[in-house]
Amino acid sequence: MELEINKNNYVLIMAGGVGSRFWPKSRNHFPKQFIDILGVGKSLLQLTYDRFLKICPAENIYILTNELYRDIVKDQIVNLSGNQILLEPSRNNTAPCIAYASYKILQSNPDANIVVAPSDHLILKEQEFLNNIEKALDFTAANNALLTLGINPTRPDTGYGYINFRKEDESGVYPVLRFMEKPALEKAEEFLKSGGYLWNAGIFIWSAKSISKAFQKHSPEIHELFTRGNSAYNTEMEIPFITENYSSSPNISIDYAILEKADNVFTIPADIGWSDLGTWASLHAVAEKDSNQNVVNCKVVSLEATENCIIHLPEGKAAVIKGLNNFIVVDDGEVLLIYPKSDEQEIKQVAGRMVENFGPIYS
């Protein structure tokens, strides 16, 4: 089904993270969202951008990222104007950068309807995703509502936050009762059994007016700071204003600043083939595998008695591996990581120790 491209639809793609659990492939100078981690010829950012062209004019897509990544974004999405790349002078979490972009859009289009989405997630069922986004945009255009796309859980996962919702009719859009932090396994099993919980994917939909009202009510410090820039947005004064003021904004997520406080939050339960690709194991789970359940990105590799591994090497590098089971093998040219997949939650700390012991070249 062909979706209507509405000129009032806008998309904010969040692309400022470091992706430290994908170390050593994802590094400070070139994080996960800019890597062709799926081996399809496009980075995760490029795949996300292409997906949203189906519901939004190209000129209404904004990339929110760190100043460090300006040139990478320009190289990967060549059609973007400078006005569409919004640069954070400091990493202050998601609430300030969403406020900045939303208030900027509100000044140019009071009828704007906004999707906020991460740049580094996998969506296997793209048409289902787009249909749900369209339903969400219709709802937020007609209601003062903050809407989140919730993912129908398929297992009792302890790595995600959860959304507790009330299914009161068959509309497909339901009130959110509360947001839950990452649970212990026993609690996650309860959530799954009850049927009243969804994974929080960090995909949000609201009108520019609704999110502005929410900041004014629930996070007045952020509201006051970014409304001071109203006369500067979309002019040559915007960058000087942001450079001078952005770093003084609170360091807080949109969940804590707004969503956990608001009483007009809704969700759409979605089955969209979603993964946040947060770890090497999550990539192994969704990627194409050989007959021994190995995920291999290189052409010249000899694997004897090797199973359930993910092997990610630089282009042109050969590998001979024997007798490994359930391991991560990643070579980025400067760092070789060989690590049990079952212990992958330690990788972020391992990366930190490498930097402490051997210097920032390994960050």
MINUZA-558263 format. One record per residue (C-alpha): residue number from 1; residue in one letter; x, y, z. Coordinates in pm, 1 decimal, decimal comma. Example, Ala and Ser with C-alpha at 12.3 -4.5 7.8 and 13.67 -1.06 7.14 Angstrom:
% residues 2
<seq:1; type:A; east:1230,0; north:-450,0; up:780,0>
<seq:2; type:S; east:1367,0; north:-106,0; up:714,0>
This chain:
% residues 363
<seq:1; type:M; east:0,0; north:0,0; up:0,0>
<seq:2; type:E; east:135,8; north:340,3; up:-100,8>
<seq:3; type:L; east:140,5; north:579,2; up:194,5>
<seq:4; type:E; east:59,6; north:946,0; up:160,9>
<seq:5; type:I; east:355,9; north:1179,5; up:199,0>
<seq:6; type:N; east:217,5; north:1460,5; up:412,9>
<seq:7; type:K; east:401,2; north:1794,2; up:411,8>
<seq:8; type:N; east:316,9; north:1834,2; up:782,7>
<seq:9; type:N; east:504,3; north:1513,7; up:871,8>
<seq:10; type:Y; east:854,9; north:1554,2; up:1009,6>
<seq:11; type:V; east:1111,1; north:1300,7; up:1129,1>
<seq:12; type:L; east:1389,9; north:1344,0; up:1383,6>
<seq:13; type:I; east:1651,9; north:1070,0; up:1351,1>
<seq:14; type:M; east:1866,6; north:1038,2; up:1663,3>
<seq:15; type:A; east:2223,5; north:966,0; up:1553,4>
<seq:16; type:G; east:2451,5; north:1093,6; up:1829,3>
<seq:17; type:G; east:2523,7; north:775,5; up:2026,8>
<seq:18; type:V; east:2851,9; north:586,4; up:2057,0>
<seq:19; type:G; east:2723,4; north:224,4; up:2046,3>
<seq:20; type:S; east:2986,5; north:107,7; up:2291,9>
<seq:21; type:R; east:2850,6; north:-248,5; up:2315,6>
<seq:22; type:F; east:2954,8; north:-294,9; up:1951,0>
<seq:23; type:W; east:3317,9; north:-219,6; up:2038,6>
<seq:24; type:P; east:3567,7; north:-248,2; up:1878,8>
<seq:25; type:K; east:3380,8; north:-204,2; up:1548,0>
<seq:26; type:S; east:3180,9; north:88,3; up:1686,4>
<seq:27; type:R; east:3420,4; north:356,2; up:1811,9>
<seq:28; type:N; east:3391,7; north:718,5; up:1927,1>
<seq:29; type:H; east:3512,6; north:847,4; up:1590,8>
<seq:30; type:F; east:3283,4; north:616,8; up:1384,7>
<seq:31; type:P; east:2990,1; north:472,8; up:1584,1>
<seq:32; type:K; east:2751,3; north:189,7; up:1505,5>
<seq:33; type:Q; east:2487,1; north:394,9; up:1322,5>
<seq:34; type:F; east:2736,5; north:483,2; up:1046,2>
<seq:35; type:I; east:2854,8; north:123,8; up:988,7>
<seq:36; type:D; east:2717,3; north:-126,7; up:736,3>
<seq:37; type:I; east:2681,0; north:-369,7; up:1025,9>
<seq:38; type:L; east:2425,7; north:-585,1; up:836,9>
<seq:39; type:G; east:2645,8; north:-624,3; up:528,4>
<seq:40; type:V; east:2379,3; north:-486,8; up:290,1>
<seq:41; type:G; east:2578,2; north:-199,0; up:139,0>
<seq:42; type:K; east:2416,7; north:73,2; up:354,2>
<seq:43; type:S; east:2473,7; north:195,0; up:706,8>
<seq:44; type:L; east:2199,2; north:174,0; up:969,8>
<seq:45; type:L; east:2153,3; north:551,5; up:940,0>
<seq:46; type:Q; east:2106,8; north:528,9; up:563,7>
<seq:47; type:L; east:1852,1; north:248,2; up:600,8>
<seq:48; type:T; east:1657,7; north:452,4; up:857,4>
<seq:49; type:Y; east:1660,2; north:764,4; up:637,3>
<seq:50; type:D; east:1540,7; north:571,0; up:331,6>
<seq:51; type:R; east:1257,9; north:413,7; up:533,3>
<seq:52; type:F; east:1113,5; north:752,4; up:634,2>
<seq:53; type:L; east:1118,3; north:895,4; up:281,4>
<seq:54; type:K; east:795,8; north:697,9; up:233,3>
<seq:55; type:I; east:597,9; north:910,0; up:482,3>
<seq:56; type:C; east:778,3; north:1242,0; up:489,8>
<seq:57; type:P; east:921,4; north:1493,2; up:239,2>
<seq:58; type:A; east:1300,9; north:1465,9; up:223,3>
<seq:59; type:E; east:1337,9; north:1827,2; up:337,6>
<seq:60; type:N; east:1141,3; north:1744,8; up:657,5>
<seq:61; type:I; east:1389,2; north:1483,8; up:783,0>
<seq:62; type:Y; east:1636,2; north:1609,0; up:1044,3>
<seq:63; type:I; east:1940,2; north:1424,3; up:1175,4>
<seq:64; type:L; east:2022,5; north:1497,7; up:1540,2>
<seq:65; type:T; east:2384,8; north:1416,7; up:1606,0>
<seq:66; type:N; east:2704,3; north:1530,6; up:1773,3>
<seq:67; type:E; east:2938,5; north:1788,6; up:1619,8>
<seq:68; type:L; east:3196,3; north:1509,1; up:1585,7>
<seq:69; type:Y; east:2981,8; north:1336,5; up:1322,2>
<seq:70; type:R; east:2879,8; north:1626,7; up:1097,0>
<seq:71; type:D; east:3102,8; north:1520,2; up:805,8>
<seq:72; type:I; east:3007,4; north:1152,7; up:832,9>
<seq:73; type:V; east:2635,7; north:1242,6; up:813,2>
<seq:74; type:K; east:2699,9; north:1467,6; up:511,7>
<seq:75; type:D; east:2894,9; north:1190,6; up:337,2>
<seq:76; type:Q; east:2630,1; north:925,6; up:401,0>
<seq:77; type:I; east:2318,0; north:1131,2; up:319,8>
<seq:78; type:V; east:2426,9; north:1365,9; up:44,0>
<seq:79; type:N; east:2086,4; north:1530,1; up:-15,3>
<seq:80; type:L; east:2065,2; north:1685,7; up:331,3>
<seq:81; type:S; east:2093,7; north:2061,1; up:360,4>
<seq:82; type:G; east:2300,1; north:2207,7; up:642,5>
<seq:83; type:N; east:1974,8; north:2313,3; up:810,1>
<seq:84; type:Q; east:1871,5; north:1947,8; up:842,4>
<seq:85; type:I; east:2176,2; north:1840,3; up:1044,3>
<seq:86; type:L; east:2125,3; north:1954,3; up:1403,3>
<seq:87; type:L; east:2446,6; north:1938,7; up:1602,0>
<seq:88; type:E; east:2461,6; north:1895,2; up:1978,7>
<seq:89; type:P; east:2751,5; north:2097,2; up:2125,1>
<seq:90; type:S; east:2744,8; north:1859,2; up:2425,3>
<seq:91; type:R; east:2595,1; north:1518,2; up:2502,0>
<seq:92; type:N; east:2301,8; north:1606,2; up:2730,0>
<seq:93; type:N; east:2083,3; north:1300,4; up:2662,6>
<seq:94; type:T; east:1765,3; north:1291,0; up:2455,1>
<seq:95; type:A; east:1529,8; north:1550,5; up:2608,7>
<seq:96; type:P; east:1731,1; north:1864,3; up:2515,8>
<seq:97; type:C; east:1802,3; north:1759,6; up:2157,7>
<seq:98; type:I; east:1437,1; north:1663,0; up:2100,7>
<seq:99; type:A; east:1328,6; north:1997,5; up:2247,6>
<seq:100; type:Y; east:1570,4; north:2188,4; up:2024,5>
<seq:101; type:A; east:1450,6; north:2017,2; up:1707,2>
<seq:102; type:S; east:1082,2; north:2034,5; up:1802,4>
<seq:103; type:Y; east:1088,2; north:2406,2; up:1885,4>
<seq:104; type:K; east:1278,4; north:2477,7; up:1563,8>
<seq:105; type:I; east:1015,5; north:2288,4; up:1360,1>
<seq:106; type:L; east:728,7; north:2453,8; up:1549,3>
<seq:107; type:Q; east:857,3; north:2795,6; up:1441,4>
<seq:108; type:S; east:846,0; north:2698,4; up:1074,0>
<seq:109; type:N; east:522,8; north:2493,0; up:1081,0>
<seq:110; type:P; east:273,7; north:2515,7; up:1371,0>
<seq:111; type:D; east:86,5; north:2215,3; up:1225,0>
<seq:112; type:A; east:394,1; north:1991,9; up:1228,5>
<seq:113; type:N; east:352,2; north:1628,2; up:1331,0>
<seq:114; type:I; east:680,0; north:1466,2; up:1439,1>
<seq:115; type:V; east:825,9; north:1114,4; up:1451,8>
<seq:116; type:V; east:1132,7; north:1065,3; up:1672,6>
<seq:117; type:A; east:1331,5; north:750,0; up:1593,2>
<seq:118; type:P; east:1674,0; north:599,2; up:1668,0>
<seq:119; type:S; east:1913,1; north:573,0; up:1373,6>
<seq:120; type:D; east:2050,7; north:228,3; up:1456,5>
<seq:121; type:H; east:1755,0; north:-8,9; up:1487,8>
<seq:122; type:L; east:1654,9; north:-293,8; up:1259,0>
<seq:123; type:I; east:1300,0; north:-311,3; up:1117,8>
<seq:124; type:L; east:1238,7; north:-634,1; up:923,9>
<seq:125; type:K; east:866,4; north:-576,4; up:855,3>
<seq:126; type:E; east:893,0; north:-233,1; up:697,8>
<seq:127; type:Q; east:539,4; north:-204,2; up:561,0>
<seq:128; type:E; east:391,0; north:-297,2; up:898,9>
<seq:129; type:F; east:613,2; north:-35,0; up:1059,5>
<seq:130; type:L; east:506,4; north:235,2; up:814,8>
<seq:131; type:N; east:137,3; north:145,4; up:857,0>
<seq:132; type:N; east:171,0; north:183,8; up:1234,2>
<seq:133; type:I; east:355,7; north:514,8; up:1198,3>
<seq:134; type:E; east:77,4; north:639,8; up:968,7>
<seq:135; type:K; east:-186,1; north:539,0; up:1226,4>
<seq:136; type:A; east:12,6; north:714,3; up:1498,5>
<seq:137; type:L; east:48,3; north:1035,1; up:1294,9>
<seq:138; type:D; east:-326,5; north:1041,5; up:1226,4>
<seq:139; type:F; east:-392,6; north:1008,8; up:1600,7>
<seq:140; type:T; east:-145,8; north:1277,1; up:1714,6>
<seq:141; type:A; east:-262,9; north:1518,8; up:1443,7>
<seq:142; type:A; east:-613,7; north:1500,3; up:1590,7>
<seq:143; type:N; east:-532,8; north:1473,0; up:1963,9>
<seq:144; type:N; east:-310,3; north:1637,8; up:2224,4>
<seq:145; type:A; east:-126,5; north:1310,5; up:2274,6>
<seq:146; type:L; east:225,2; north:1175,9; up:2317,2>
<seq:147; type:L; east:244,8; north:839,3; up:2146,3>
<seq:148; type:T; east:505,4; north:565,0; up:2158,2>
<seq:149; type:L; east:533,8; north:263,8; up:1931,7>
<seq:150; type:G; east:549,8; north:-41,6; up:2161,0>
<seq:151; type:I; east:692,8; north:-374,3; up:2048,9>
<seq:152; type:N; east:501,0; north:-694,5; up:2120,2>
<seq:153; type:P; east:750,4; north:-892,6; up:2332,5>
<seq:154; type:T; east:852,4; north:-1235,9; up:2208,2>
<seq:155; type:R; east:1052,5; north:-1342,8; up:2514,1>
<seq:156; type:P; east:1108,5; north:-1230,5; up:2875,5>
<seq:157; type:D; east:1396,8; north:-998,7; up:2788,8>
<seq:158; type:T; east:1577,2; north:-818,5; up:3073,6>
<seq:159; type:G; east:1761,8; north:-580,4; up:2842,4>
<seq:160; type:Y; east:1465,4; north:-357,7; up:2751,7>
<seq:161; type:G; east:1240,8; north:-116,1; up:2935,7>
<seq:162; type:Y; east:871,4; north:-203,3; up:2926,8>
<seq:163; type:I; east:547,7; north:-11,7; up:2866,3>
<seq:164; type:N; east:246,7; north:-111,5; up:3077,5>
<seq:165; type:F; east:-71,8; north:-28,3; up:2883,4>
<seq:166; type:R; east:-448,1; north:-70,1; up:2912,2>
<seq:167; type:K; east:-620,1; north:-241,0; up:2620,9>
<seq:168; type:E; east:-970,8; north:-101,4; up:2650,9>
<seq:169; type:D; east:-1111,1; north:-135,3; up:2295,9>
<seq:170; type:E; east:-1010,7; north:-241,0; up:1946,1>
<seq:171; type:S; east:-889,8; north:100,1; up:1825,4>
<seq:172; type:G; east:-524,8; north:-7,8; up:1823,2>
<seq:173; type:V; east:-423,1; north:302,0; up:2021,9>
<seq:174; type:Y; east:-416,9; north:249,0; up:2399,1>
<seq:175; type:P; east:-342,5; north:455,7; up:2713,0>
<seq:176; type:V; east:-5,2; north:399,4; up:2878,8>
<seq:177; type:L; east:-29,3; north:329,5; up:3252,5>
<seq:178; type:R; east:341,6; north:350,3; up:3330,3>
<seq:179; type:F; east:692,5; north:293,1; up:3199,2>
<seq:180; type:M; east:895,7; north:18,6; up:3365,8>
<seq:181; type:E; east:1274,4; north:1,2; up:3400,9>
<seq:182; type:K; east:1467,2; north:-303,4; up:3275,7>
<seq:183; type:P; east:1330,4; north:-587,0; up:3492,7>
<seq:184; type:A; east:1483,0; north:-893,4; up:3655,3>
<seq:185; type:L; east:1409,0; north:-1218,4; up:3470,2>
<seq:186; type:E; east:1127,4; north:-1324,5; up:3704,9>
<seq:187; type:K; east:952,4; north:-989,0; up:3658,4>
<seq:188; type:A; east:1005,3; north:-999,7; up:3278,7>
<seq:189; type:E; east:838,0; north:-1342,4; up:3273,8>
<seq:190; type:E; east:539,2; north:-1193,9; up:3461,2>
<seq:191; type:F; east:519,9; north:-909,3; up:3209,6>
<seq:192; type:L; east:518,0; north:-1151,1; up:2916,5>
<seq:193; type:K; east:251,1; north:-1373,2; up:3072,2>
<seq:194; type:S; east:17,3; north:-1084,1; up:3156,5>
<seq:195; type:G; east:-8,8; north:-954,1; up:2798,0>
<seq:196; type:G; east:-27,0; north:-595,3; up:2921,6>
<seq:197; type:Y; east:333,4; north:-500,8; up:2855,6>
<seq:198; type:L; east:535,1; north:-397,5; up:2551,1>
<seq:199; type:W; east:903,2; north:-333,7; up:2488,9>
<seq:200; type:N; east:993,7; north:34,4; up:2480,1>
<seq:201; type:A; east:1166,7; north:87,6; up:2143,2>
<seq:202; type:G; east:1227,0; north:460,9; up:2185,1>
<seq:203; type:I; east:1010,2; north:549,9; up:1882,0>
<seq:204; type:F; east:783,7; north:847,6; up:1957,8>
<seq:205; type:I; east:514,7; north:1037,2; up:1766,8>
<seq:206; type:W; east:353,5; north:1370,4; up:1861,8>
<seq:207; type:S; east:262,1; north:1707,9; up:1721,4>
<seq:208; type:A; east:504,0; north:1996,3; up:1770,2>
<seq:209; type:K; east:235,9; north:2175,8; up:1972,7>
<seq:210; type:S; east:177,6; north:1875,2; up:2202,4>
<seq:211; type:I; east:545,1; north:1820,4; up:2283,9>
<seq:212; type:S; east:589,8; north:2194,0; up:2344,2>
<seq:213; type:K; east:299,5; north:2189,2; up:2593,2>
<seq:214; type:A; east:450,1; north:1881,6; up:2759,6>
<seq:215; type:F; east:789,7; north:2047,7; up:2806,6>
<seq:216; type:Q; east:619,5; north:2360,3; up:2942,4>
<seq:217; type:K; east:425,8; north:2154,3; up:3199,4>
<seq:218; type:H; east:673,5; north:1883,1; up:3298,0>
<seq:219; type:S; east:1018,2; north:2024,4; up:3221,4>
<seq:220; type:P; east:992,0; north:2404,3; up:3244,8>
<seq:221; type:E; east:1368,6; north:2455,0; up:3260,5>
<seq:222; type:I; east:1413,0; north:2296,7; up:2917,0>
<seq:223; type:H; east:1105,0; north:2477,5; up:2782,8>
<seq:224; type:E; east:1229,1; north:2815,9; up:2901,2>
<seq:225; type:L; east:1577,6; north:2764,0; up:2758,8>
<seq:226; type:F; east:1470,2; north:2657,4; up:2410,1>
<seq:227; type:T; east:1180,8; north:2902,0; up:2372,4>
<seq:228; type:R; east:1440,3; north:3177,9; up:2419,0>
<seq:229; type:G; east:1568,3; north:3071,5; up:2077,0>
<seq:230; type:N; east:1235,0; north:3112,5; up:1895,9>
<seq:231; type:S; east:1345,5; north:3424,2; up:1709,9>
<seq:232; type:A; east:1677,5; north:3260,6; up:1616,3>
<seq:233; type:Y; east:1553,5; north:2927,2; up:1478,3>
<seq:234; type:N; east:1579,0; north:2887,8; up:1100,9>
<seq:235; type:T; east:1792,9; north:3204,8; up:1076,5>
<seq:236; type:E; east:2166,6; north:3271,5; up:1080,6>
<seq:237; type:M; east:2136,1; north:3327,4; up:1457,9>
<seq:238; type:E; east:2034,1; north:2967,7; up:1531,4>
<seq:239; type:I; east:2381,3; north:2815,1; up:1553,3>
<seq:240; type:P; east:2523,4; north:3093,6; up:1775,8>
<seq:241; type:F; east:2221,8; north:3059,4; up:2007,6>
<seq:242; type:I; east:2260,2; north:2680,8; up:2034,7>
<seq:243; type:T; east:2638,9; north:2704,1; up:2077,2>
<seq:244; type:E; east:2598,2; north:2948,3; up:2364,9>
<seq:245; type:N; east:2300,8; north:2789,9; up:2542,9>
<seq:246; type:Y; east:2270,8; north:2418,1; up:2468,5>
<seq:247; type:S; east:2527,3; north:2290,4; up:2718,3>
<seq:248; type:S; east:2339,1; north:2456,4; up:3006,3>
<seq:249; type:S; east:2033,3; north:2236,5; up:2945,9>
<seq:250; type:P; east:1970,2; north:1951,8; up:3194,3>
<seq:251; type:N; east:2125,6; north:1614,7; up:3112,9>
<seq:252; type:I; east:1807,9; north:1405,8; up:3106,2>
<seq:253; type:S; east:1627,6; north:1155,6; up:2883,1>
<seq:254; type:I; east:1290,7; north:1226,5; up:2722,2>
<seq:255; type:D; east:1148,7; north:936,1; up:2926,2>
<seq:256; type:Y; east:1237,2; north:1094,9; up:3260,8>
<seq:257; type:A; east:1174,6; north:1454,6; up:3155,0>
<seq:258; type:I; east:832,6; north:1402,8; up:2995,1>
<seq:259; type:L; east:690,0; north:1056,1; up:2935,1>
<seq:260; type:E; east:698,7; north:922,9; up:3292,1>
<seq:261; type:K; east:521,6; north:1238,5; up:3415,3>
<seq:262; type:A; east:260,7; north:1300,6; up:3144,9>
<seq:263; type:D; east:-97,5; north:1172,2; up:3161,9>
<seq:264; type:N; east:-164,9; north:1190,0; up:2786,9>
<seq:265; type:V; east:70,1; north:910,8; up:2673,9>
<seq:266; type:F; east:-59,7; north:639,2; up:2439,2>
<seq:267; type:T; east:93,1; north:339,2; up:2265,3>
<seq:268; type:I; east:36,4; north:127,0; up:1955,6>
<seq:269; type:P; east:140,0; north:-239,1; up:2001,8>
<seq:270; type:A; east:341,4; north:-335,8; up:1694,4>
<seq:271; type:D; east:483,8; north:-650,6; up:1537,1>
<seq:272; type:I; east:744,5; north:-502,7; up:1302,9>
<seq:273; type:G; east:1039,9; north:-740,7; up:1320,1>
<seq:274; type:W; east:1223,2; north:-500,3; up:1549,2>
<seq:275; type:S; east:1567,2; north:-525,9; up:1706,2>
<seq:276; type:D; east:1762,4; north:-245,4; up:1867,9>
<seq:277; type:L; east:2086,9; north:-415,9; up:1753,4>
<seq:278; type:G; east:2227,5; north:-326,7; up:2092,4>
<seq:279; type:T; east:2485,9; north:-603,9; up:2110,2>
<seq:280; type:W; east:2680,9; north:-848,3; up:1895,1>
<seq:281; type:A; east:2447,6; north:-1127,9; up:2012,3>
<seq:282; type:S; east:2140,6; north:-932,7; up:1897,0>
<seq:283; type:L; east:2302,3; north:-896,3; up:1553,5>
<seq:284; type:H; east:2377,1; north:-1270,4; up:1550,8>
<seq:285; type:A; east:2010,6; north:-1339,5; up:1629,0>
<seq:286; type:V; east:1876,3; north:-1155,9; up:1320,8>
<seq:287; type:A; east:2156,4; north:-1193,4; up:1063,6>
<seq:288; type:E; east:2181,4; north:-1463,7; up:797,0>
<seq:289; type:K; east:2367,0; north:-1772,6; up:923,7>
<seq:290; type:D; east:2553,1; north:-2064,1; up:771,0>
<seq:291; type:S; east:2466,5; north:-2428,7; up:838,4>
<seq:292; type:N; east:2654,4; north:-2417,7; up:1171,1>
<seq:293; type:Q; east:2473,2; north:-2102,0; up:1285,7>
<seq:294; type:N; east:2774,2; north:-1877,8; up:1225,8>
<seq:295; type:V; east:2734,0; north:-1517,9; up:1105,2>
<seq:296; type:V; east:3032,5; north:-1429,6; up:886,7>
<seq:297; type:N; east:3094,6; north:-1102,2; up:702,5>
<seq:298; type:C; east:3411,7; north:-1206,6; up:515,9>
<seq:299; type:K; east:3454,5; north:-1417,5; up:201,9>
<seq:300; type:V; east:3773,4; north:-1607,5; up:287,2>
<seq:301; type:V; east:3716,9; north:-1799,1; up:606,6>
<seq:302; type:S; east:3785,0; north:-2158,4; up:708,8>
<seq:303; type:L; east:3568,9; north:-2271,3; up:1000,0>
<seq:304; type:E; east:3626,1; north:-2619,1; up:1138,4>
<seq:305; type:A; east:3413,3; north:-2735,9; up:1434,1>
<seq:306; type:T; east:3303,4; north:-2375,5; up:1486,8>
<seq:307; type:E; east:2940,6; north:-2301,7; up:1573,8>
<seq:308; type:N; east:2712,1; north:-2017,0; up:1686,6>
<seq:309; type:C; east:2979,9; north:-1751,9; up:1634,8>
<seq:310; type:I; east:2972,2; north:-1403,8; up:1486,9>
<seq:311; type:I; east:3284,6; north:-1319,4; up:1286,3>
<seq:312; type:H; east:3332,6; north:-961,8; up:1164,8>
<seq:313; type:L; east:3662,2; north:-884,5; up:988,1>
<seq:314; type:P; east:3796,7; north:-601,5; up:769,0>
<seq:315; type:E; east:3743,0; north:-632,4; up:395,3>
<seq:316; type:G; east:4009,5; north:-849,9; up:234,1>
<seq:317; type:K; east:4116,3; north:-1021,2; up:558,3>
<seq:318; type:A; east:4114,9; north:-1402,4; up:571,5>
<seq:319; type:A; east:4044,9; north:-1611,8; up:879,4>
<seq:320; type:V; east:4111,2; north:-1970,0; up:984,3>
<seq:321; type:I; east:3917,9; north:-2062,5; up:1298,5>
<seq:322; type:K; east:3882,6; north:-2403,8; up:1460,6>
<seq:323; type:G; east:3687,7; north:-2526,1; up:1760,5>
<seq:324; type:L; east:3510,2; north:-2211,3; up:1871,6>
<seq:325; type:N; east:3152,7; north:-2227,1; up:2000,8>
<seq:326; type:N; east:2936,8; north:-1925,4; up:2087,9>
<seq:327; type:F; east:3209,3; north:-1661,5; up:2045,0>
<seq:328; type:I; east:3235,9; north:-1307,7; up:1909,7>
<seq:329; type:V; east:3536,3; north:-1253,3; up:1682,3>
<seq:330; type:V; east:3579,2; north:-893,2; up:1566,8>
<seq:331; type:D; east:3885,8; north:-736,0; up:1405,0>
<seq:332; type:D; east:3868,2; north:-367,4; up:1321,0>
<seq:333; type:G; east:4234,8; north:-331,3; up:1222,3>
<seq:334; type:E; east:4346,9; north:-176,9; up:1552,3>
<seq:335; type:V; east:4174,8; north:-413,7; up:1795,9>
<seq:336; type:L; east:4107,4; north:-787,2; up:1782,2>
<seq:337; type:L; east:3826,7; north:-901,8; up:2012,2>
<seq:338; type:I; east:3769,8; north:-1272,4; up:2080,3>
<seq:339; type:Y; east:3507,3; north:-1300,9; up:2351,4>
<seq:340; type:P; east:3239,8; north:-1546,5; up:2469,6>
<seq:341; type:K; east:2898,5; north:-1439,0; up:2343,8>
<seq:342; type:S; east:2751,3; north:-1529,4; up:2682,3>
<seq:343; type:D; east:2970,2; north:-1261,4; up:2847,8>
<seq:344; type:E; east:2911,1; north:-985,0; up:2595,7>
<seq:345; type:Q; east:2761,0; north:-750,4; up:2857,9>
<seq:346; type:E; east:3121,2; north:-706,5; up:2979,8>
<seq:347; type:I; east:3241,1; north:-560,4; up:2648,5>
<seq:348; type:K; east:3151,9; north:-201,0; up:2737,4>
<seq:349; type:Q; east:3363,8; north:-227,7; up:3053,9>
<seq:350; type:V; east:3645,1; north:-399,7; up:2864,2>
<seq:351; type:A; east:3652,0; north:-109,8; up:2617,7>
<seq:352; type:G; east:3671,7; north:134,9; up:2908,4>
<seq:353; type:R; east:3968,1; north:-51,0; up:3060,8>
<seq:354; type:M; east:4146,9; north:-51,8; up:2725,4>
<seq:355; type:V; east:4117,9; north:327,0; up:2711,2>
<seq:356; type:E; east:4233,7; north:363,4; up:3073,7>
<seq:357; type:N; east:4533,9; north:135,1; up:3026,3>
<seq:358; type:F; east:4642,0; north:213,0; up:2670,1>
<seq:359; type:G; east:4496,9; north:550,3; up:2576,2>
<seq:360; type:P; east:4209,1; north:712,9; up:2382,7>
<seq:361; type:I; east:4314,5; north:555,1; up:2050,8>
<seq:362; type:Y; east:4109,8; north:255,0; up:2165,9>
<seq:363; type:S; east:3791,7; north:446,1; up:2252,9>
